[in-house]
Amino acid sequence: MKMKMLTAVALVLVMSAGTAGAIVDISAGAYYGMDIPVANDQATSGGMYGLQAKVSLLNSLGLGAYYSSSSLGEVERTFFEGDPDEFTDSLDGGDATSYGLDAYFGTMSFVPGIKFYLVGSVGQWKWERDYTEEVSEVVWGLGGGAEFILPFGLGIEGRGTFRTVPTDGDGSLKSFVWFVGANYHFGGLLK
């Protein structure tokens, strides 16, 4: 329900900015990187890929949507440690998928050159593993990045984001996500 409301608010903002002639840039792209669990003994680092689209409403403010998929590494666990029945087994790291909205603060124009920004994210996160109950929760993220835009509209982007997923009780799952990607900038709708 929260994601539907956030998506509706974002669409209204983008449509109203477009009618006001305030869209500075529209871009879309793909990325690849790593999802690194932090203080989480249930999985290890794994590869991540995703798609994103951004709309820059002003030179210093943008909204975006993303989809990402991670394949997390397995973990070795020792059972009955110190006991004659001690054995080691591995636990599947599983696959995590996420989709949501980003808010960008920084230089967001499509003019060639390097652009730095901060990003805040909210989305839906799902973690599926063998022999374990599925986890599906809201994910929050905060990070920063840079993008080098070439004169013909292609941008090479790098980003790092710290993400947290609140779980039942007082706990949370945390990870650091970094990626490198390419975006195509379609330009703006300035009047």
Order of alpha helices (4+ residues) and beta strands (2+ residues): alpha-beta-beta-beta-beta-beta-beta-beta-beta-beta-beta
